[in-house]
Amino acid sequence: MAACPICGKESVSDYRPFCSKRCADVDLAHWLRGDYVIPGPPLDDIASDEDKGE
């Protein structure tokens, strides 16, 4: 099995890809705080470019 992306322990099928509910919750907290982002221009920049007709 793959390693938990948070702590590196072996993953558990109930919480895959994590090893526990705690690690799953830690990952969710990272998403909710905005720690994980997809590279690219901010959406505000894209919207303003469309408004200008670019």
PDB file of N, CA, C and O in Angstrom, chain B, residues numbered from 101:
ATOM      1  N   MET B 101       0.836  -1.198   0.000  1.00  0.00           N
ATOM      2  CA  MET B 101       0.000   0.000   0.000  1.00  0.00           C
ATOM      3  C   MET B 101       0.877   1.256   0.000  1.00  0.00           C
ATOM      4  O   MET B 101       2.061   1.214   0.334  1.00  0.00           O
ATOM      5  N   ALA B 102       0.272   2.338  -0.375  1.00  0.00           N
ATOM      6  CA  ALA B 102       0.985   3.612  -0.433  1.00  0.00           C
ATOM      7  C   ALA B 102       1.117   4.220   0.959  1.00  0.00           C
ATOM      8  O   ALA B 102       0.389   3.863   1.884  1.00  0.00           O
ATOM      9  N   ALA B 103       2.042   5.126   1.080  1.00  0.00           N
ATOM     10  CA  ALA B 103       2.260   5.820   2.345  1.00  0.00           C
ATOM     11  C   ALA B 103       1.294   6.996   2.480  1.00  0.00           C
ATOM     12  O   ALA B 103       0.912   7.616   1.488  1.00  0.00           O
ATOM     13  N   CYS B 104       0.912   7.288   3.702  1.00  0.00           N
ATOM     14  CA  CYS B 104       0.053   8.439   4.001  1.00  0.00           C
ATOM     15  C   CYS B 104       0.789   9.714   3.578  1.00  0.00           C
ATOM     16  O   CYS B 104       1.952   9.894   3.938  1.00  0.00           O
ATOM     17  N   PRO B 105       0.133  10.603   2.820  1.00  0.00           N
ATOM     18  CA  PRO B 105       0.810  11.820   2.375  1.00  0.00           C
ATOM     19  C   PRO B 105       1.083  12.825   3.507  1.00  0.00           C
ATOM     20  O   PRO B 105       1.864  13.760   3.324  1.00  0.00           O
ATOM     21  N   ILE B 106       0.455  12.641   4.656  1.00  0.00           N
ATOM     22  CA  ILE B 106       0.654  13.569   5.772  1.00  0.00           C
ATOM     23  C   ILE B 106       1.795  13.116   6.674  1.00  0.00           C
ATOM     24  O   ILE B 106       2.696  13.901   6.971  1.00  0.00           O
ATOM     25  N   CYS B 107       1.766  11.835   7.121  1.00  0.00           N
ATOM     26  CA  CYS B 107       2.764  11.390   8.101  1.00  0.00           C
ATOM     27  C   CYS B 107       3.704  10.316   7.586  1.00  0.00           C
ATOM     28  O   CYS B 107       4.723  10.040   8.219  1.00  0.00           O
ATOM     29  N   GLY B 108       3.389   9.700   6.450  1.00  0.00           N
ATOM     30  CA  GLY B 108       4.269   8.692   5.879  1.00  0.00           C
ATOM     31  C   GLY B 108       3.997   7.269   6.326  1.00  0.00           C
ATOM     32  O   GLY B 108       4.624   6.342   5.813  1.00  0.00           O
ATOM     33  N   LYS B 109       3.068   7.058   7.279  1.00  0.00           N
ATOM     34  CA  LYS B 109       2.727   5.705   7.700  1.00  0.00           C
ATOM     35  C   LYS B 109       1.950   5.008   6.586  1.00  0.00           C
ATOM     36  O   LYS B 109       1.509   5.648   5.632  1.00  0.00           O
ATOM     37  N   GLU B 110       1.786   3.697   6.715  1.00  0.00           N
ATOM     38  CA  GLU B 110       1.037   2.929   5.723  1.00  0.00           C
ATOM     39  C   GLU B 110      -0.432   3.345   5.749  1.00  0.00           C
ATOM     40  O   GLU B 110      -1.009   3.517   6.823  1.00  0.00           O
ATOM     41  N   SER B 111      -1.039   3.508   4.574  1.00  0.00           N
ATOM     42  CA  SER B 111      -2.428   3.938   4.512  1.00  0.00           C
ATOM     43  C   SER B 111      -3.369   2.812   4.935  1.00  0.00           C
ATOM     44  O   SER B 111      -3.013   1.635   4.881  1.00  0.00           O
ATOM     45  N   VAL B 112      -4.572   3.193   5.356  1.00  0.00           N
ATOM     46  CA  VAL B 112      -5.613   2.260   5.789  1.00  0.00           C
ATOM     47  C   VAL B 112      -6.776   2.403   4.827  1.00  0.00           C
ATOM     48  O   VAL B 112      -7.140   3.516   4.448  1.00  0.00           O
ATOM     49  N   SER B 113      -7.364   1.275   4.428  1.00  0.00           N
ATOM     50  CA  SER B 113      -8.400   1.320   3.391  1.00  0.00           C
ATOM     51  C   SER B 113      -9.583   2.226   3.760  1.00  0.00           C
ATOM     52  O   SER B 113     -10.163   2.853   2.874  1.00  0.00           O
ATOM     53  N   ASP B 114      -9.951   2.308   5.038  1.00  0.00           N
ATOM     54  CA  ASP B 114     -11.076   3.165   5.438  1.00  0.00           C
ATOM     55  C   ASP B 114     -10.789   4.647   5.227  1.00  0.00           C
ATOM     56  O   ASP B 114     -11.718   5.436   5.053  1.00  0.00           O
ATOM     57  N   TYR B 115      -9.523   5.032   5.242  1.00  0.00           N
ATOM     58  CA  TYR B 115      -9.158   6.452   5.130  1.00  0.00           C
ATOM     59  C   TYR B 115      -8.251   6.725   3.942  1.00  0.00           C
ATOM     60  O   TYR B 115      -7.642   7.792   3.862  1.00  0.00           O
ATOM     61  N   ARG B 116      -8.153   5.780   3.019  1.00  0.00           N
ATOM     62  CA  ARG B 116      -7.240   5.887   1.885  1.00  0.00           C
ATOM     63  C   ARG B 116      -7.344   7.248   1.220  1.00  0.00           C
ATOM     64  O   ARG B 116      -8.470   7.667   0.953  1.00  0.00           O
ATOM     65  N   PRO B 117      -6.297   7.961   0.936  1.00  0.00           N
ATOM     66  CA  PRO B 117      -4.899   7.552   0.988  1.00  0.00           C
ATOM     67  C   PRO B 117      -4.232   7.816   2.332  1.00  0.00           C
ATOM     68  O   PRO B 117      -3.008   7.735   2.438  1.00  0.00           O
ATOM     69  N   PHE B 118      -5.007   8.126   3.346  1.00  0.00           N
ATOM     70  CA  PHE B 118      -4.446   8.468   4.650  1.00  0.00           C
ATOM     71  C   PHE B 118      -4.390   7.255   5.566  1.00  0.00           C
ATOM     72  O   PHE B 118      -4.960   6.210   5.253  1.00  0.00           O
ATOM     73  N   CYS B 119      -3.705   7.392   6.698  1.00  0.00           N
ATOM     74  CA  CYS B 119      -3.582   6.289   7.649  1.00  0.00           C
ATOM     75  C   CYS B 119      -4.623   6.371   8.753  1.00  0.00           C
ATOM     76  O   CYS B 119      -4.864   5.385   9.449  1.00  0.00           O
ATOM     77  N   SER B 120      -5.247   7.539   8.924  1.00  0.00           N
ATOM     78  CA  SER B 120      -6.209   7.720  10.014  1.00  0.00           C
ATOM     79  C   SER B 120      -7.120   8.903   9.718  1.00  0.00           C
ATOM     80  O   SER B 120      -6.876   9.688   8.801  1.00  0.00           O
ATOM     81  N   LYS B 121      -8.170   9.009  10.515  1.00  0.00           N
ATOM     82  CA  LYS B 121      -9.073  10.154  10.393  1.00  0.00           C
ATOM     83  C   LYS B 121      -8.323  11.445  10.716  1.00  0.00           C
ATOM     84  O   LYS B 121      -8.576  12.487  10.110  1.00  0.00           O
ATOM     85  N   ARG B 122      -7.406  11.369  11.669  1.00  0.00           N
ATOM     86  CA  ARG B 122      -6.637  12.564  12.042  1.00  0.00           C
ATOM     87  C   ARG B 122      -5.875  13.118  10.838  1.00  0.00           C
ATOM     88  O   ARG B 122      -5.926  14.319  10.572  1.00  0.00           O
ATOM     89  N   CYS B 123      -5.170  12.251  10.110  1.00  0.00           N
ATOM     90  CA  CYS B 123      -4.409  12.720   8.949  1.00  0.00           C
ATOM     91  C   CYS B 123      -5.343  13.223   7.850  1.00  0.00           C
ATOM     92  O   CYS B 123      -5.020  14.187   7.155  1.00  0.00           O
ATOM     93  N   ALA B 124      -6.501  12.576   7.687  1.00  0.00           N
ATOM     94  CA  ALA B 124      -7.477  13.054   6.711  1.00  0.00           C
ATOM     95  C   ALA B 124      -7.970  14.454   7.102  1.00  0.00           C
ATOM     96  O   ALA B 124      -8.137  15.320   6.243  1.00  0.00           O
ATOM     97  N   ASP B 125      -8.200  14.666   8.389  1.00  0.00           N
ATOM     98  CA  ASP B 125      -8.650  15.978   8.866  1.00  0.00           C
ATOM     99  C   ASP B 125      -7.555  17.032   8.724  1.00  0.00           C
ATOM    100  O   ASP B 125      -7.845  18.186   8.409  1.00  0.00           O
ATOM    101  N   VAL B 126      -6.308  16.649   8.951  1.00  0.00           N
ATOM    102  CA  VAL B 126      -5.193  17.587   8.762  1.00  0.00           C
ATOM    103  C   VAL B 126      -5.146  18.032   7.301  1.00  0.00           C
ATOM    104  O   VAL B 126      -4.964  19.216   7.016  1.00  0.00           O
ATOM    105  N   ASP B 127      -5.307  17.089   6.381  1.00  0.00           N
ATOM    106  CA  ASP B 127      -5.305  17.420   4.957  1.00  0.00           C
ATOM    107  C   ASP B 127      -6.472  18.344   4.609  1.00  0.00           C
ATOM    108  O   ASP B 127      -6.298  19.310   3.867  1.00  0.00           O
ATOM    109  N   LEU B 128      -7.656  18.052   5.141  1.00  0.00           N
ATOM    110  CA  LEU B 128      -8.820  18.909   4.896  1.00  0.00           C
ATOM    111  C   LEU B 128      -8.558  20.322   5.411  1.00  0.00           C
ATOM    112  O   LEU B 128      -8.919  21.294   4.747  1.00  0.00           O
ATOM    113  N   ALA B 129      -7.943  20.450   6.570  1.00  0.00           N
ATOM    114  CA  ALA B 129      -7.621  21.768   7.121  1.00  0.00           C
ATOM    115  C   ALA B 129      -6.678  22.527   6.190  1.00  0.00           C
ATOM    116  O   ALA B 129      -6.822  23.738   6.019  1.00  0.00           O
ATOM    117  N   HIS B 130      -5.714  21.829   5.586  1.00  0.00           N
ATOM    118  CA  HIS B 130      -4.813  22.484   4.632  1.00  0.00           C
ATOM    119  C   HIS B 130      -5.611  23.055   3.458  1.00  0.00           C
ATOM    120  O   HIS B 130      -5.368  24.185   3.035  1.00  0.00           O
ATOM    121  N   TRP B 131      -6.561  22.281   2.933  1.00  0.00           N
ATOM    122  CA  TRP B 131      -7.387  22.761   1.807  1.00  0.00           C
ATOM    123  C   TRP B 131      -8.232  23.959   2.231  1.00  0.00           C
ATOM    124  O   TRP B 131      -8.323  24.945   1.500  1.00  0.00           O
ATOM    125  N   LEU B 132      -8.851  23.876   3.410  1.00  0.00           N
ATOM    126  CA  LEU B 132      -9.741  24.950   3.862  1.00  0.00           C
ATOM    127  C   LEU B 132      -8.987  26.248   4.143  1.00  0.00           C
ATOM    128  O   LEU B 132      -9.535  27.334   3.955  1.00  0.00           O
ATOM    129  N   ARG B 133      -7.729  26.146   4.591  1.00  0.00           N
ATOM    130  CA  ARG B 133      -6.920  27.348   4.835  1.00  0.00           C
ATOM    131  C   ARG B 133      -6.341  27.924   3.551  1.00  0.00           C
ATOM    132  O   ARG B 133      -5.846  29.051   3.542  1.00  0.00           O
ATOM    133  N   GLY B 134      -6.401  27.159   2.471  1.00  0.00           N
ATOM    134  CA  GLY B 134      -5.838  27.639   1.213  1.00  0.00           C
ATOM    135  C   GLY B 134      -4.359  27.342   1.080  1.00  0.00           C
ATOM    136  O   GLY B 134      -3.668  27.977   0.284  1.00  0.00           O
ATOM    137  N   ASP B 135      -3.860  26.378   1.856  1.00  0.00           N
ATOM    138  CA  ASP B 135      -2.440  26.022   1.770  1.00  0.00           C
ATOM    139  C   ASP B 135      -2.106  25.355   0.441  1.00  0.00           C
ATOM    140  O   ASP B 135      -0.991  25.500  -0.061  1.00  0.00           O
ATOM    141  N   TYR B 136      -3.059  24.628  -0.131  1.00  0.00           N
ATOM    142  CA  TYR B 136      -2.861  23.971  -1.417  1.00  0.00           C
ATOM    143  C   TYR B 136      -3.461  24.858  -2.499  1.00  0.00           C
ATOM    144  O   TYR B 136      -4.619  25.263  -2.396  1.00  0.00           O
ATOM    145  N   VAL B 137      -2.694  25.160  -3.522  1.00  0.00           N
ATOM    146  CA  VAL B 137      -3.199  25.981  -4.624  1.00  0.00           C
ATOM    147  C   VAL B 137      -2.757  25.369  -5.953  1.00  0.00           C
ATOM    148  O   VAL B 137      -1.755  24.658  -6.021  1.00  0.00           O
ATOM    149  N   ILE B 138      -3.506  25.652  -6.982  1.00  0.00           N
ATOM    150  CA  ILE B 138      -3.151  25.242  -8.329  1.00  0.00           C
ATOM    151  C   ILE B 138      -2.442  26.422  -8.971  1.00  0.00           C
ATOM    152  O   ILE B 138      -2.990  27.524  -8.997  1.00  0.00           O
ATOM    153  N   PRO B 139      -1.223  26.217  -9.497  1.00  0.00           N
ATOM    154  CA  PRO B 139      -0.474  27.325 -10.081  1.00  0.00           C
ATOM    155  C   PRO B 139      -1.230  27.965 -11.250  1.00  0.00           C
ATOM    156  O   PRO B 139      -1.917  27.281 -12.009  1.00  0.00           O
ATOM    157  N   GLY B 140      -1.095  29.255 -11.377  1.00  0.00           N
ATOM    158  CA  GLY B 140      -1.707  29.981 -12.475  1.00  0.00           C
ATOM    159  C   GLY B 140      -2.110  31.367 -12.010  1.00  0.00           C
ATOM    160  O   GLY B 140      -1.975  31.703 -10.833  1.00  0.00           O
ATOM    161  N   PRO B 141      -2.607  32.167 -12.940  1.00  0.00           N
ATOM    162  CA  PRO B 141      -3.021  33.518 -12.549  1.00  0.00           C
ATOM    163  C   PRO B 141      -4.255  33.465 -11.659  1.00  0.00           C
ATOM    164  O   PRO B 141      -5.091  32.575 -11.816  1.00  0.00           O
ATOM    165  N   PRO B 142      -4.379  34.396 -10.736  1.00  0.00           N
ATOM    166  CA  PRO B 142      -5.571  34.443  -9.887  1.00  0.00           C
ATOM    167  C   PRO B 142      -6.830  34.586 -10.736  1.00  0.00           C
ATOM    168  O   PRO B 142      -6.792  35.203 -11.801  1.00  0.00           O
ATOM    169  N   LEU B 143      -7.920  34.033 -10.284  1.00  0.00           N
ATOM    170  CA  LEU B 143      -9.177  34.103 -11.038  1.00  0.00           C
ATOM    171  C   LEU B 143      -9.628  35.542 -11.256  1.00  0.00           C
ATOM    172  O   LEU B 143     -10.251  35.849 -12.273  1.00  0.00           O
ATOM    173  N   ASP B 144      -9.318  36.430 -10.304  1.00  0.00           N
ATOM    174  CA  ASP B 144      -9.689  37.834 -10.464  1.00  0.00           C
ATOM    175  C   ASP B 144      -9.024  38.431 -11.701  1.00  0.00           C
ATOM    176  O   ASP B 144      -9.642  39.226 -12.409  1.00  0.00           O
ATOM    177  N   ASP B 145      -7.777  38.059 -11.970  1.00  0.00           N
ATOM    178  CA  ASP B 145      -7.067  38.558 -13.154  1.00  0.00           C
ATOM    179  C   ASP B 145      -7.715  38.041 -14.438  1.00  0.00           C
ATOM    180  O   ASP B 145      -7.824  38.781 -15.416  1.00  0.00           O
ATOM    181  N   ILE B 146      -8.138  36.801 -14.442  1.00  0.00           N
ATOM    182  CA  ILE B 146      -8.775  36.228 -15.627  1.00  0.00           C
ATOM    183  C   ILE B 146     -10.104  36.920 -15.895  1.00  0.00           C
ATOM    184  O   ILE B 146     -10.423  37.237 -17.041  1.00  0.00           O
ATOM    185  N   ALA B 147     -10.876  37.155 -14.846  1.00  0.00           N
ATOM    186  CA  ALA B 147     -12.181  37.801 -15.010  1.00  0.00           C
ATOM    187  C   ALA B 147     -11.997  39.230 -15.530  1.00  0.00           C
ATOM    188  O   ALA B 147     -12.761  39.668 -16.390  1.00  0.00           O
ATOM    189  N   SER B 148     -11.010  39.956 -15.032  1.00  0.00           N
ATOM    190  CA  SER B 148     -10.820  41.334 -15.483  1.00  0.00           C
ATOM    191  C   SER B 148     -10.349  41.385 -16.927  1.00  0.00           C
ATOM    192  O   SER B 148     -10.691  42.325 -17.644  1.00  0.00           O
ATOM    193  N   ASP B 149      -9.567  40.391 -17.380  1.00  0.00           N
ATOM    194  CA  ASP B 149      -9.139  40.326 -18.775  1.00  0.00           C
ATOM    195  C   ASP B 149     -10.336  40.087 -19.696  1.00  0.00           C
ATOM    196  O   ASP B 149     -10.398  40.661 -20.783  1.00  0.00           O
ATOM    197  N   GLU B 150     -11.271  39.261 -19.281  1.00  0.00           N
ATOM    198  CA  GLU B 150     -12.464  38.986 -20.089  1.00  0.00           C
ATOM    199  C   GLU B 150     -13.342  40.229 -20.200  1.00  0.00           C
ATOM    200  O   GLU B 150     -13.947  40.479 -21.242  1.00  0.00           O
ATOM    201  N   ASP B 151     -13.409  41.011 -19.111  1.00  0.00           N
ATOM    202  CA  ASP B 151     -14.212  42.237 -19.122  1.00  0.00           C
ATOM    203  C   ASP B 151     -13.650  43.258 -20.111  1.00  0.00           C
ATOM    204  O   ASP B 151     -14.398  44.060 -20.670  1.00  0.00           O
ATOM    205  N   LYS B 152     -12.323  43.229 -20.327  1.00  0.00           N
ATOM    206  CA  LYS B 152     -11.677  44.178 -21.239  1.00  0.00           C
ATOM    207  C   LYS B 152     -11.774  43.732 -22.681  1.00  0.00           C
ATOM    208  O   LYS B 152     -11.383  44.470 -23.586  1.00  0.00           O
ATOM    209  N   GLY B 153     -12.297  42.520 -22.914  1.00  0.00           N
ATOM    210  CA  GLY B 153     -12.405  42.027 -24.268  1.00  0.00           C
ATOM    211  C   GLY B 153     -11.148  41.381 -24.781  1.00  0.00           C
ATOM    212  O   GLY B 153     -10.991  41.218 -25.991  1.00  0.00           O
ATOM    213  N   GLU B 154     -10.239  41.005 -23.892  1.00  0.00           N
ATOM    214  CA  GLU B 154      -8.986  40.367 -24.305  1.00  0.00           C
ATOM    215  C   GLU B 154      -9.166  38.898 -24.481  1.00  0.00           C
ATOM    216  O   GLU B 154      -8.215  38.196 -24.827  1.00  0.00           O
TER     217      GLU B 154
END
